[in-house]
Amino acid sequence: MNAAERTVVTSVIKSKAAELGFDLCGIARARSLSERESVLRSWVEAGMNDKMAYLARDIDERINPAILFPGARSLIVTALNYFARPGQRKEDVPIMSRYTYGEDYHDIIIPKLESLLAYIQDLVPDTLGKPICDSAHLLEKAWAEEAGLGWQGRHSIVINKEIGSFFFIGILILNIDLDYDDPFKEDLCRNCTLCVDACPTAAINNNKTIDARKCISNLTIEKRGPIPREIIPNLGRRIYGCDLCQEVCPWNRKAIPNTIPEFAIPEEVAEMDPEDWKSLTKEKFIRLFRKSPLGRKKYEHLMENIRIALGE
């Protein structure tokens, strides 16, 4: 493609991304994010990845998409809003993170990226691509910055000035050149520390990383084995994930609820009271949550979280 053709293709790609339902779309030039390597290695060496050994593997691949996808030239970075008002209606129930209300986001975003890739292949034959949504060794938050979508807040989550931080990141790596957006260079958190102050376990470090050994999201989702006893008083009835650092963020004050039907909380789940949660059978768990992120957790582990969250 010449420069003029590249500009046209880039424009229609962004239009197609919006048509597919993505709230944001930016494009970054593929390169090695070598400036990120020292922070990542120091974080792993300090053991802050907890038991998530996969985060310590293939660091070279994480910072360089050309290792993950040979021939990489461009990264299309998308955002899909998942913000929702609190959806659980009964009092004193175990709390689910908002991103778990509906169907698993991987199952929603990957097909959208595949559709975008097919569209691009019609425009530019011989295009090759790899869709990614929390599914490969890639620094997705860093690439969101590179594509101009926003900046990493103190809590490490990417924040966009218009839609806040309640969004999923989806990336499509391509072997073609496109017009590139300017990286987002500002840190608009400035002197705000509301997320740091709100974190009940002091899991937020001073370099935009998280100590997973203390993070409620990790401890209720990824943790293998019991939740540390010293953490239990700070759970606040959370059984899967934690939204506290995002809930207090000023950039989320104007967050607009998503309009994606698949992300809506099922009526039966919204109406569950504490007794319903405590008496949840494995059969009901599978029926209610087989398509949800909660369905990725073993039933026995979820029930242990429920028991702990309800103080039993």
N, C-alpha and C positions, 0 to 999 in steps of 0.2 A: 504494500500500500504506500502511496505517496502521502505527503502531509495533509493534503485536503481530504483524501479518502479516509485517512486515519481519524480526522476530526469528525467527519460524518458518522463513521462507524462507532466512535466513542459516544457520540450524542444519542444515537439510536439504542445503544446498549443500555445507557442510563434510563432512557424512556421505557425500555422493555422491563428493566428491573422494577421500576415504579408500577408498571402494569401488572407485574407478578405479585405485587403487594409489599415490596420492600420499602421501608420508610426512608432509608438513606442508601446512597451508593456513591462510593469514591473509588478511584483507580490509582494504584501505586506502581512504580517501576520495581521490578524484581531486583533485589540486591542482597548482599549479606548485611545483616543488622549487627555487625561486629561490635558496635558501641554498647550493645545490650549484654554481651557475653559475660563480662566480669560480674555484673550484678546477679545474673542467673546462676553462675557457678558458685558464687559466694553464698547465695541463698540455699543451694543444694548442699554445699559443704557444711553449712551450719545445721543441717537436718530439718530445715523448715518445711520441707516437702512431706514430712511425717512418714507415713508408710506408703506413700505414692511413689514407688520406685521408678515407675515409668517416666516421671518428670525429671529424673536424673540421667536418663538415657538419651543418646543421640542429640546432645546439645548442639553440635555443629549443624545438624539437620534442622533444628528448631530455629536457628538464626539465619539459615540460608535456604530459601525455597528451591533453589536450583538443585540442591542435593535431594530434596524430597520429590521434586518433579523436574527431571533433566530437561533443559530447553526453556525453563520458565523465563518469561519476559515481562509479564504484567500480572498484577493481582487485583481482581475486582473485589472490593470489600463492601459488604452489604450489612444493613442493620434492620432488624425486625422487632418492632415494639411489642412487649408482652405485658406492659403495665396493666394492672387491674385493681379496682377498689377491693378492700378486704372482702373475701367471698364466703367465709365461714360465718354462719348466722347465729350459732348457739354460743353461749358464754362458757368460758373455762375449758374450751376444747384444746386438744393438741394443735399446734400451729404449723401449717404448711407454708413454705415459701411460695410467693405468687407464681413463680415460673412453673410450679408443679400443678397448677389448677387444671390445665387441660391436657392435651395429648403431648407426647414427647416431642420437643422442638426439633430434634434430629430428623424425625419423620416428616416434618413440615418443611424444613428449610432445604434439606438435601434435594428433594424433588424440584423445588423452585430453582435451585442452582443448576440442576440438570436440564431443566427447561430453558434456562438462560443460555447454557452452553450449546444446546441444540439450535437455538435461534442464532447464536454467533456463528456456528458452523455453516448455517445457510447463507449468512452474509459473507463469510470469509472461509471458503473451502480449505481443507487441510489443517484447520485450527484444531489443536488438541488442548484438553483442559482437565483439571482435577478439582471437583467440588469438595469443600471442607467445612465442617461445622463441628468444632470440638471433637474431631475425629482423626486427627493426624498430628504429627510433631511440628507444630507451627505456633509462633508467638502471635496469636490472633489479635490481642489487644494492641500490641506494638504496630501491627499492620493497619489497624483501624486509625491509629495516629498518622501513619505514613500516608494513608489515603485521604486524610483531611477530615475524617468523621468527628474527631474530638480529641480529648486529652485524657490520660489516665489520672484519675483523682487520687487522693491520698489513700483511699481504700483499694486502689489498684484497678478499679472498674472504670471503663471508658465512659466519659460524660460528653454528651452533645448539647450544645447551647439551646437547641430547639426542643428536643424530645427527652432530655435528661439521660438517665443511665439504665433504665429498665428495658434493655434491648439485647437480643441475641445477635452475635456476629456470624455471618456466613461469608466464606471466601471462595472465589473461583480463580485458580491459577491457570494462566494461559501461556501459550508459546508464541504469541503475537505481540507486536508493539501497539500501544494505544496512546492517546493523550493522557497525561498524568496530572492528578490534582496535587496541589502543594501540601506537604505535611503540615499537620497542626502543631504549631510550635509554642503557643501560649499555655501557661498553667493558670487557669482561671479559678482554681481553688484559692489562690493567693494565701491569705493568712487564716483561712477558715479551718477549724479543726473539729467541726461538729461530729463527723464520722468517727474520728479517733476517740472523742469524749464519750460517744454513745456505745462503742463496742464494749460489751460487758466482760470480755475476757482479755482485753488489751492485746488483741491479735494483730493490730495494724502497726506495721513498722514505719520508720521515718523516711523510707526510700521508695514508697509506693509498692511495697510488697506485703504479703500476709504471712504470718507464722501459722501454718496449717495445724501445728500441734495445739494451738489455742482456738482456732477458728470453729465456731459452731457449725457452719456449713460443712466443713470437712468432717467434723466429729460426728455429725448426724447422717452424713451421706456416704463418705468414702471409708470411714474408720472401720478397721477390722478389729474386733474385740470391744470390750466395754468402754464407755465414755469415762474419761478420768474423773475421779470422785470430786476433785476440786472444781471441775467445770459444771457439774450438775446444778448447783444453786443458781447458776447464771443462765441456764437454758431458757427460762421464761416460757415454758411449755412448747418449745420448738422441737419438732420431731424430724424435720427434713428441710435443711437449709435455714438461712437467716437473712432477712432483709433490712435489719436495723440500720446499717451504715448507709443504705440507700434511702431509707425512709426519712432520715433527718437531713439529707442533702438538700440545700436550697435550690439546686438546679432541677429537682424533681417536684417542686411546688406546683408547677403548671403541667405536670405529666398528664397526658390524655389517655384514658383507657383504650386498649387495643380493640380492634373490630374484627378479629379473626375468630370465627365460630369454634375452631378446634382448640383454642386457648381458653374457652369458657369453662368454669368449674361446673361439673355435673350437679344437677339439683339435689340428688340423693346425698352427695358428699357435702354440699353446702348445708344440708339440714342435719348432719350427724351431730349428736350431742356426746358428752363425755362417756356415757354408758355404751353408746354405739361403737365408739372407738375402742373401748376396753374389751368389748365382746366381739370384735371383728374376727371372723373366721377366715381361714385360708381361702376357702371357696369365694367368699364375698370380696376378699382382698384382690383376688385375681380378676373377678368380674368388674370391680370398680376401677382398678388401677393398672390393668394389663397394658393399656396404651399410654399411661402416665409415666413421668419420670420416677414416681414412687414405685412403679412396677419393676424397676431395675434393682430395687433393694430386696434382699431376702425377707420373706414374711416374718421369720423368727426375729430378725434384727430390728425390723420396724416395730414389732410388738414390744420388744425390749425398750426401744426409744419411747414408745407410748407409756409404758409402765413408769419409766423414769420421769417423763415429762409431767405425769399426773401425780407424782409424789407417792407412788406405791412401792 
